[in-house]
Amino acid sequence: MLGALTLILVCQLVGEVLVGVTGLPVPGPVAGMVLLLAGLFARGRVDEGLDTATTGLLSHLSLLFVPAGVGVMVHWDSLRSGWLAMGLALVVSTLIGLAVTALVMQGMQALMARSGAADE
């Protein structure tokens, strides 16, 4: 499990460095997740240790929101002064995310239906 956690942190570090060097408009941890996902696709499977480590992290996911809650309290004045812009950005980005998810779901269902029809 220690190796799996190390792999996750190394992917995050590489993502941070990649974003810092290239100036990509993506958070470093997200770039690291994409790198980890690409590695898993290339490998074709998830090791048992990585599965155990990620399941453990996900079971305690609520603890990872504590720093975000502290950040809200620390920057309360900024949030209070820009609540309208932030609220609007939150609503619009949520709607865009839902729309993209729905379109991807429709595309995947159509692709799976075609694949199922081709198999028969």
C-alpha positions as CSV (number, residue, x, y, z in Angstrom):
1,M,0.0,0.0,0.0
2,L,2.9,2.3,0.6
3,G,4.1,1.9,-3.0
4,A,0.6,2.7,-4.2
5,L,0.4,5.9,-2.1
6,T,3.8,6.8,-3.4
7,L,2.7,6.3,-7.0
8,I,-0.3,8.6,-6.4
9,L,1.9,11.3,-4.9
10,V,4.5,11.0,-7.6
11,C,1.8,11.4,-10.3
12,Q,0.5,14.5,-8.4
13,L,4.1,15.9,-8.3
14,V,4.7,15.2,-12.0
15,G,1.4,16.9,-12.7
16,E,2.4,20.0,-10.7
17,V,5.7,20.2,-12.5
18,L,4.1,19.6,-15.9
19,V,1.6,22.4,-15.2
20,G,4.3,24.7,-13.9
21,V,6.6,24.1,-16.9
22,T,4.0,24.2,-19.6
23,G,1.6,26.7,-18.1
24,L,-1.4,24.5,-18.8
25,P,-4.6,26.0,-17.4
26,V,-5.3,22.9,-15.3
27,P,-4.6,22.2,-11.6
28,G,-1.5,20.1,-11.1
29,P,-3.4,17.3,-9.2
30,V,-5.8,17.0,-12.1
31,A,-2.9,16.7,-14.6
32,G,-1.4,14.0,-12.3
33,M,-4.7,12.1,-12.2
34,V,-4.8,12.1,-16.0
35,L,-1.2,10.8,-16.0
36,L,-2.2,8.1,-13.6
37,L,-5.2,7.2,-15.7
38,A,-3.1,7.0,-18.8
39,G,-0.7,4.7,-17.0
40,L,-3.6,2.5,-15.8
41,F,-5.0,2.3,-19.4
42,A,-1.5,1.4,-20.7
43,R,-1.1,-1.3,-18.1
44,G,-4.6,-2.6,-18.6
45,R,-5.4,-3.3,-15.0
46,V,-5.3,-1.8,-11.4
47,D,-2.9,-3.5,-8.9
48,E,-4.4,-4.8,-5.7
49,G,-2.3,-2.4,-3.6
50,L,-3.5,0.6,-5.6
51,D,-7.1,-0.5,-5.3
52,T,-6.7,-0.9,-1.6
53,A,-5.1,2.5,-1.2
54,T,-7.6,4.4,-3.3
55,T,-10.5,2.6,-1.5
56,G,-9.1,3.7,1.8
57,L,-8.7,7.3,0.6
58,L,-12.2,7.3,-0.7
59,S,-13.7,6.0,2.5
60,H,-12.2,9.0,4.3
61,L,-12.9,11.5,1.6
62,S,-14.9,13.8,4.0
63,L,-11.6,14.5,5.9
64,L,-10.1,15.9,2.7
65,F,-12.7,18.7,2.7
66,V,-11.6,20.1,6.1
67,P,-8.8,22.2,4.5
68,A,-11.3,23.7,2.0
69,G,-13.6,24.6,4.9
70,V,-10.8,26.3,6.7
71,G,-9.9,28.2,3.5
72,V,-13.5,29.4,3.3
73,M,-13.2,30.8,6.8
74,V,-9.8,32.4,6.2
75,H,-11.0,34.1,3.0
76,W,-14.5,35.0,4.3
77,D,-14.0,38.7,3.5
78,S,-13.1,38.0,-0.1
79,L,-16.0,35.6,-0.5
80,R,-18.4,38.1,1.1
81,S,-17.4,40.9,-1.3
82,G,-17.5,38.8,-4.5
83,W,-20.4,36.4,-3.6
84,L,-22.4,37.3,-6.7
85,A,-19.7,36.7,-9.2
86,M,-18.6,33.5,-7.5
87,G,-22.2,32.2,-7.2
88,L,-22.9,32.9,-10.8
89,A,-19.7,31.2,-11.8
90,L,-20.6,28.2,-9.7
91,V,-24.1,27.9,-11.1
92,V,-22.9,28.3,-14.7
93,S,-20.1,25.8,-14.4
94,T,-22.4,23.3,-12.7
95,L,-24.9,23.6,-15.6
96,I,-22.1,23.2,-18.2
97,G,-20.8,20.2,-16.3
98,L,-24.2,18.6,-16.2
99,A,-24.7,19.3,-20.0
100,V,-21.4,17.8,-20.9
101,T,-22.1,14.8,-18.7
102,A,-25.4,14.3,-20.4
103,L,-23.9,14.5,-23.8
104,V,-21.2,12.1,-23.0
105,M,-23.7,9.7,-21.5
106,Q,-25.9,9.9,-24.7
107,G,-22.8,9.3,-26.8
108,M,-21.7,6.3,-24.8
109,Q,-25.2,4.8,-24.9
110,A,-25.3,5.2,-28.6
111,L,-21.8,3.7,-29.0
112,M,-22.7,0.7,-26.7
113,A,-26.0,0.2,-28.6
114,R,-24.1,0.1,-31.9
115,S,-21.5,-2.2,-30.4
116,G,-24.2,-4.5,-29.0
117,A,-26.0,-4.6,-32.3
118,A,-22.8,-5.5,-34.1
119,D,-22.1,-8.4,-31.7
120,E,-25.4,-10.0,-32.4
